[in-house]
């Protein structure tokens, strides 16, 4: 395959702004979707290498209200990979959170998993506690911390994100079962995000629910994952393992943090979206 073409949804977000130059450094092509044209210069400023491989598309994810809306964008761009790094960021209340973090995300997943879509991989940036069950490696402190986030601090965000995460898993399995065998779903699940430079190492795979990780390292891990055949859920915190080594390990060992979730229930998720 020629150099992959990556569509980044939520291109002006902090993780996306760090991911864009990493992909361009690989000589990959990037189309970055932003809502506000005034932010275009922020995107193009990241293109220190191969600026000719970067395009900016002004489209409001908030206006995506059907699979057809998402399909229109995918047909226009024809990407190989999609990265979902968008979100309501707590602005606009629960209605906007569900409209973007759940509904628009699911519409894009549905469109990407379609047999006629060019998309081969969908990487969704979620968060570490986005799950309905406790994984067997969590401590009691991990469980309490996740419960506090999901039930008290970010209750609506949790409902929106876990619905999107589960839909990605179910819709991707249906796509593979339906003949799109190579379609890969990646759910990257970082802890509390920080703005430091990172680079000291990561803890990737089956981690606890508590801890931080830099947005820079989230972007580094995402870029490395897209360059593998990995699919599944991976939790991410600051640690001591070099990013590429951690990604290679998880890919070769097929580490998957979905363990502990009710897969039968997830695979019965209603795939037809209203």
C-alpha positions as a Python dict, from the first residue, in 0.01 Angstrom:
ca = {
    (1, 'X'): (0, 0, 0),
    (2, 'X'): (118, 352, -71),
    (3, 'X'): (162, 595, 217),
    (4, 'X'): (-155, 582, 429),
    (5, 'X'): (-400, 869, 431),
    (6, 'X'): (-527, 950, 782),
    (7, 'X'): (-842, 1147, 859),
    (8, 'X'): (-819, 1313, 1201),
    (9, 'X'): (-1156, 1409, 1348),
    (10, 'X'): (-1119, 1682, 1607),
    (11, 'X'): (-806, 1814, 1440),
    (12, 'X'): (-769, 2121, 1661),
    (13, 'X'): (-767, 1921, 1983),
    (14, 'X'): (-447, 1906, 2184),
    (15, 'X'): (-378, 1539, 2110),
    (16, 'X'): (-456, 1582, 1741),
    (17, 'X'): (-221, 1880, 1712),
    (18, 'X'): (59, 1660, 1845),
    (19, 'X'): (-38, 1360, 1633),
    (20, 'X'): (-49, 1547, 1301),
    (21, 'X'): (327, 1619, 1273),
    (22, 'X'): (414, 1265, 1382),
    (23, 'X'): (213, 1122, 1092),
    (24, 'X'): (359, 1372, 847),
    (25, 'X'): (709, 1272, 959),
    (26, 'X'): (625, 922, 835),
    (27, 'X'): (548, 1075, 494),
    (28, 'X'): (184, 984, 548),
    (29, 'X'): (-97, 1204, 422),
    (30, 'X'): (-323, 1374, 675),
    (31, 'X'): (-659, 1543, 643),
    (32, 'X'): (-746, 1730, 962),
    (33, 'X'): (-1111, 1813, 1027),
    (34, 'X'): (-1179, 2131, 1221),
    (35, 'X'): (-1496, 2322, 1299),
    (36, 'X'): (-1360, 2676, 1291),
    (37, 'X'): (-1170, 2802, 987),
    (38, 'X'): (-986, 3046, 1214),
    (39, 'X'): (-797, 2745, 1352),
    (40, 'X'): (-658, 2640, 1014),
    (41, 'X'): (-328, 2820, 1072),
    (42, 'X'): (-279, 2625, 1397),
    (43, 'X'): (-302, 2302, 1199),
    (44, 'X'): (-72, 2405, 916),
    (45, 'X'): (184, 2531, 1167),
    (46, 'X'): (238, 2171, 1282),
    (47, 'X'): (358, 2064, 936),
    (48, 'X'): (732, 2106, 982),
    (49, 'X'): (789, 1817, 744),
    (50, 'X'): (597, 1727, 429),
    (51, 'X'): (352, 2019, 447),
    (52, 'X'): (232, 1918, 102),
    (53, 'X'): (79, 1605, 260),
    (54, 'X'): (-150, 1803, 492),
    (55, 'X'): (-500, 1918, 412),
    (56, 'X'): (-745, 2095, 640),
    (57, 'X'): (-1116, 2033, 603),
    (58, 'X'): (-1365, 2265, 771),
    (59, 'X'): (-1661, 2052, 882),
    (60, 'X'): (-1860, 2065, 1204),
    (61, 'X'): (-1874, 1724, 1369),
    (62, 'X'): (-2166, 1857, 1571),
    (63, 'X'): (-2364, 1872, 1246),
    (64, 'X'): (-2313, 1501, 1177),
    (65, 'X'): (-2655, 1361, 1258),
    (66, 'X'): (-2665, 1046, 1048),
    (67, 'X'): (-2440, 783, 896),
    (68, 'X'): (-2500, 951, 562),
    (69, 'X'): (-2351, 1275, 695),
    (70, 'X'): (-2036, 1090, 800),
    (71, 'X'): (-2026, 894, 475),
    (72, 'X'): (-2026, 1217, 276),
    (73, 'X'): (-1705, 1328, 450),
    (74, 'X'): (-1540, 987, 412),
    (75, 'X'): (-1628, 976, 44),
    (76, 'X'): (-1479, 1321, -2),
    (77, 'X'): (-1152, 1236, 174),
    (78, 'X'): (-1117, 862, 99),
    (79, 'X'): (-890, 794, 400),
    (80, 'X'): (-723, 465, 483),
    (81, 'X'): (-734, 527, 858),
    (82, 'X'): (-960, 739, 1080),
    (83, 'X'): (-859, 881, 1417),
    (84, 'X'): (-1138, 1004, 1643),
    (85, 'X'): (-989, 1266, 1874),
    (86, 'X'): (-1298, 1485, 1893),
    (87, 'X'): (-1520, 1568, 2187),
    (88, 'X'): (-1754, 1821, 2338),
    (89, 'X'): (-1494, 1899, 2607),
    (90, 'X'): (-1768, 1958, 2860),
    (91, 'X'): (-1910, 2253, 2667),
    (92, 'X'): (-2281, 2275, 2595),
    (93, 'X'): (-2405, 2042, 2865),
    (94, 'X'): (-2525, 1681, 2837),
    (95, 'X'): (-2707, 1732, 2508),
    (96, 'X'): (-2389, 1836, 2327),
    (97, 'X'): (-2184, 1567, 2501),
    (98, 'X'): (-2415, 1294, 2375),
    (99, 'X'): (-2444, 1453, 2031),
    (100, 'X'): (-2068, 1453, 1974),
    (101, 'X'): (-1901, 1197, 2202),
    (102, 'X'): (-2164, 929, 2143),
    (103, 'X'): (-2380, 997, 1838),
    (104, 'X'): (-2142, 1160, 1589),
    (105, 'X'): (-1871, 914, 1686),
    (106, 'X'): (-2100, 619, 1620),
    (107, 'X'): (-2209, 763, 1286),
    (108, 'X'): (-1847, 786, 1178),
    (109, 'X'): (-1778, 433, 1299),
    (110, 'X'): (-2078, 301, 1108),
    (111, 'X'): (-1973, 483, 792),
    (112, 'X'): (-1610, 369, 823),
    (113, 'X'): (-1706, 4, 875),
    (114, 'X'): (-1927, 0, 567),
    (115, 'X'): (-1814, -242, 292),
    (116, 'X'): (-1794, 47, 46),
    (117, 'X'): (-1575, 262, 272),
    (118, 'X'): (-1203, 305, 204),
    (119, 'X'): (-1129, 293, 578),
    (120, 'X'): (-921, 1, 706),
    (121, 'X'): (-857, 119, 1063),
    (122, 'X'): (-1049, 328, 1314),
    (123, 'X'): (-861, 453, 1620),
    (124, 'X'): (-1080, 602, 1891),
    (125, 'X'): (-921, 802, 2172),
    (126, 'X'): (-1130, 726, 2481),
    (127, 'X'): (-1035, 728, 2850),
    (128, 'X'): (-910, 469, 3091),
    (129, 'X'): (-1227, 419, 3300),
    (130, 'X'): (-1466, 386, 3005),
    (131, 'X'): (-1596, 38, 3080),
    (132, 'X'): (-1895, -119, 3255),
    (133, 'X'): (-1712, -393, 3446),
    (134, 'X'): (-1398, -409, 3654),
    (135, 'X'): (-1105, -582, 3484),
    (136, 'X'): (-943, -855, 3696),
    (137, 'X'): (-616, -663, 3738),
    (138, 'X'): (-772, -356, 3904),
    (139, 'X'): (-722, -301, 4276),
    (140, 'X'): (-997, -185, 4509),
    (141, 'X'): (-850, 165, 4484),
    (142, 'X'): (-869, 149, 4104),
    (143, 'X'): (-1232, 47, 4124),
    (144, 'X'): (-1322, 326, 4367),
    (145, 'X'): (-1144, 586, 4156),
    (146, 'X'): (-1318, 474, 3836),
    (147, 'X'): (-1655, 469, 4009),
    (148, 'X'): (-1606, 823, 4133),
    (149, 'X'): (-1521, 946, 3783),
    (150, 'X'): (-1798, 757, 3607),
    (151, 'X'): (-2076, 808, 3859),
    (152, 'X'): (-2000, 1151, 4003),
    (153, 'X'): (-1747, 1361, 3814),
    (154, 'X'): (-1813, 1269, 3449),
    (155, 'X'): (-2137, 1073, 3456),
    (156, 'X'): (-2273, 1189, 3119),
    (157, 'X'): (-1932, 1173, 2954),
    (158, 'X'): (-1895, 815, 3077),
    (159, 'X'): (-2231, 715, 2931),
    (160, 'X'): (-2144, 874, 2598),
    (161, 'X'): (-1792, 734, 2572),
    (162, 'X'): (-1870, 379, 2680),
    (163, 'X'): (-2152, 367, 2426),
    (164, 'X'): (-1912, 476, 2151),
    (165, 'X'): (-1638, 235, 2263),
    (166, 'X'): (-1878, -58, 2267),
    (167, 'X'): (-2028, 39, 1932),
    (168, 'X'): (-1680, 45, 1776),
    (169, 'X'): (-1617, -307, 1902),
    (170, 'X'): (-1954, -446, 1791),
    (171, 'X'): (-1969, -269, 1455),
    (172, 'X'): (-1612, -367, 1370),
    (173, 'X'): (-1677, -733, 1446),
    (174, 'X'): (-1987, -719, 1228),
    (175, 'X'): (-1782, -564, 948),
    (176, 'X'): (-1521, -840, 965),
    (177, 'X'): (-1787, -1109, 985),
    (178, 'X'): (-1951, -950, 682),
    (179, 'X'): (-1642, -972, 466),
    (180, 'X'): (-1430, -669, 558),
    (181, 'X'): (-1183, -902, 728),
    (182, 'X'): (-895, -657, 762),
    (183, 'X'): (-1093, -382, 937),
    (184, 'X'): (-913, -293, 1261),
    (185, 'X'): (-1067, -117, 1561),
    (186, 'X'): (-833, 41, 1814),
    (187, 'X'): (-956, 196, 2138),
    (188, 'X'): (-676, 391, 2306),
    (189, 'X'): (-765, 469, 2667),
    (190, 'X'): (-536, 720, 2840),
    (191, 'X'): (-545, 827, 3201),
    (192, 'X'): (-561, 1190, 3314),
    (193, 'X'): (-409, 1402, 3038),
    (194, 'X'): (-126, 1646, 3101),
    (195, 'X'): (49, 1903, 2885),
    (196, 'X'): (409, 1815, 2967),
    (197, 'X'): (646, 1689, 2699),
    (198, 'X'): (637, 1326, 2807),
    (199, 'X'): (908, 1110, 2660),
    (200, 'X'): (1006, 939, 2985),
    (201, 'X'): (819, 623, 2894),
    (202, 'X'): (471, 475, 2910),
    (203, 'X'): (274, 199, 3076),
    (204, 'X'): (63, 48, 2797),
    (205, 'X'): (-179, -241, 2824),
    (206, 'X'): (-338, -369, 3142),
    (207, 'X'): (-289, -81, 3384),
    (208, 'X'): (-467, 54, 3687),
    (209, 'X'): (-734, 321, 3652),
    (210, 'X'): (-537, 594, 3827),
    (211, 'X'): (-256, 804, 3691),
    (212, 'X'): (-153, 1055, 3430),
    (213, 'X'): (-6, 1054, 3083),
    (214, 'X'): (102, 1340, 2861),
    (215, 'X'): (-93, 1425, 2548),
    (216, 'X'): (239, 1406, 2367),
    (217, 'X'): (279, 1041, 2463),
    (218, 'X'): (-82, 966, 2371),
    (219, 'X'): (-6, 1100, 2024),
    (220, 'X'): (316, 899, 2004),
    (221, 'X'): (138, 579, 2098),
    (222, 'X'): (-145, 647, 1852),
    (223, 'X'): (100, 707, 1567),
    (224, 'X'): (287, 388, 1648),
    (225, 'X'): (-31, 180, 1679),
    (226, 'X'): (-151, 289, 1337),
    (227, 'X'): (169, 140, 1196),
    (228, 'X'): (87, -210, 1333),
    (229, 'X'): (-180, -473, 1273),
    (230, 'X'): (-310, -432, 1630),
    (231, 'X'): (-675, -418, 1717),
    (232, 'X'): (-837, -403, 2060),
    (233, 'X'): (-843, -191, 2377),
    (234, 'X'): (-525, -52, 2532),
    (235, 'X'): (-499, 150, 2852),
    (236, 'X'): (-223, 407, 2878),
    (237, 'X'): (-43, 578, 3165),
    (238, 'X'): (295, 735, 3222),
    (239, 'X'): (554, 466, 3277),
    (240, 'X'): (907, 354, 3199),
    (241, 'X'): (878, 157, 2873),
    (242, 'X'): (977, 327, 2550),
    (243, 'X'): (674, 396, 2330),
    (244, 'X'): (771, 184, 2030),
    (245, 'X'): (875, -106, 2253),
    (246, 'X'): (545, -88, 2440),
    (247, 'X'): (342, -80, 2120),
    (248, 'X'): (540, -368, 1968),
    (249, 'X'): (494, -573, 2284),
    (250, 'X'): (119, -518, 2298),
    (251, 'X'): (81, -590, 1928),
    (252, 'X'): (289, -908, 1932),
    (253, 'X'): (130, -1040, 2253),
    (254, 'X'): (-218, -928, 2143),
    (255, 'X'): (-279, -754, 2473),
    (256, 'X'): (-644, -650, 2500),
    (257, 'X'): (-793, -460, 2793),
    (258, 'X'): (-1145, -561, 2693),
    (259, 'X'): (-1094, -852, 2935),
    (260, 'X'): (-1360, -843, 3204),
    (261, 'X'): (-1629, -685, 2987),
    (262, 'X'): (-1944, -873, 2884),
    (263, 'X'): (-1855, -940, 2521),
    (264, 'X'): (-2177, -1127, 2447),
    (265, 'X'): (-2377, -823, 2556),
    (266, 'X'): (-2154, -584, 2363),
    (267, 'X'): (-2180, -788, 2044),
    (268, 'X'): (-2558, -769, 2074),
    (269, 'X'): (-2539, -388, 2059),
    (270, 'X'): (-2796, -246, 1822),
    (271, 'X'): (-2598, -158, 1511),
    (272, 'X'): (-2871, 29, 1327),
    (273, 'X'): (-2856, 392, 1434),
    (274, 'X'): (-3163, 613, 1453),
}
